[in-house]
Amino acid sequence: MRTLYIVRHAEAAMTSTSGDHGRPLTQRGGVCARELGAMLSRLGQGPEQLLCSDAVRAARTAEAAHAEGGWTADVELAADLYLAPPLTLTAAASRARPGTTRLMLVAHQPGLSEWIHLLTGGPPLSFAPASVARVDLDLSSWGDLAPGSGTLRWMVGPGEAGAFRERADP
């Protein structure tokens, strides 16, 4: 069993002097990113590997969650995750280290909601900034990641992380 945490960067400023790629997080975005990190640690689900778009807003989301969660995984920035479509996201996740069972990927819309739809076969989702979706995968390796290979276990939106409690398996 492998677990994929799909995270949309937290709320970002509307503009930046360095363009879209350089937009920083808002104050609210920073708070939501830290709450996300604390939630995953509280659940005992910190990532073992963390892949992240190199856009400022995505990197700062990952860094804030990482710091608040006290995770040991390094934040690995990847230029190909900036505004990536589902096939690029799948390729990036497929390259995860073989021993990784909990992988987090921090990137952008609309690729993320399309990717969740592709992986799970579920209905298209609205995926707000600072949302995280847990997708469970019955795979022997990340290289086996394919459409329909996952099950959406839960999704938590911005501002919901502090109160989120995971339901027990049925």
N, C-alpha and C positions, 0 to 999 in steps of 0.2 A: 504494500500500500504506500502510495506517495501522496503528498498533499501540496497543492499549489495555492498560494495566496496571491491574488491579483489585486493590485492597489492602484487606484487613480490618484495622481498627485493631489495634494490639498489645495485649498483655495489660493489663487495667485492674483497678484496685481494685474489690472487690465492692460497696462502698458509698461514698457521699460525702455530706457535709452539705448539698451543693447538688443532691442527687438524681441520677438516672441520667445526665442530660445533663452533669453536672459531674464524673463519675468520672475521676480521673487515671490515668496509666499507672503500673504497678508498676515496680520497678527492672528486672526481667527484660524487661518490655515496652519500656522505653527502649533496652535493649541490642539487642533483636531489631529495633526500628525503625531503629537506626543501622546494623546489619548489612545490612538491606534496602537502605538508601541506598548503602552502600559496594559492595554486589553490583552494583546497576544501573550505577553509575559504572564499575566494573571491566569490565563487559560493554559499555560505551559506549552504554548505553541509558537515560540520564537523561531524564526527561520534559521536553517543551517547554511543557506546560501541566499544572497540577496542581489538580484540583477536589477539595474536601474537605468532609465534614460539619463543621458547626460545634460538634459535641460535643467536649468537652475531650480525651477519649482519642483521637479521630480527628485533631484538630488537632495534638496533641503527637506523634502518630505521624508525620504528614506533616512537621512541623517538624524532628524528629530525623533522619528519612531525608534531608530536604533539606539540612540542615547537614552531615551526614556525607558525603553524595554530592557536595556542592559544586555543586548544580544551580543554573541561572540562573532557572528558572521560579519565579514567586511562588506561594505557597500561597494559593489562592482559596477562602475559606470560603463555604459555601452551606447555609442552614438547611434547605432542602428535601431534602438528602441524609441528614439524621438519620433513621435507621430506615426509609429509603426502600425502596419496592417496586421491582421491575424496570422497570416503565413509567416511573417517575420518574427512575430511573438512566439509562435510555435517553434521555429528554428532556434531561437535564443534559448527557450526552455529545454529543448532537446539536447542542448550542449551542456546542461548542468552536470556537475561532477557526479560520477557514478554512486558514491556513497550518500548523496543528499536525499533525504526523505521529505524534508519540508523546504520548499523553494518559494521565495517571494519575488515577484516581478512588479516593479513600479514604473508606470508609463502613462499614456494619454488616451483620451477619447478621440475619435469614435472607435478606434481599434480594440480597446479593452472590452467593451460591451459586446462587440461583434465576435470577439475571441471566446468569451464565456458562452455565447450562444452556439458557436461552432463546436466547442469542446463538450458541452453538455446536451445539446439538442433541445434545450429548454426554450421558453419564449424570450424574445429580445428584452433586455433589461435597461432601465434608466440607471445610469452609473454616475452619480454626482461626485464632485471633488471630495477627496478624503474617504471614499468608499473602499471597502475591502470585501472581496468574495473568496470564500474557501471552496476549492474544487478538489474533491477526493478522486484519486486515480488508481485503479487496480492495474498497475503496470510493473513489469520487472525492471524496466529501465526508462529513463527520460526519452531515449530515442524512439520509444514506442508511442509517444504522444501523438494522437490523431483525432480527427473529428469524431465526436460521440464517445470518446474514451473516458469522460469525466462525469461526475455527479456533483451538482451544486449542493453543498452541505449547508451553507448560510451566506448571507450578505449583510453587512453592517454599513449604514450610511454615516455621513458626517454628523457629529454631535451625539451619536448613539453608542459609541464605544464604552463610555463609562458605565452604562447601565446594562450592557449586553451580557447575557448568561446563555451559554451553549446548552441546548437540550441534549439529554442523554440519548444514545442510540435506541431505536425502538426494539 
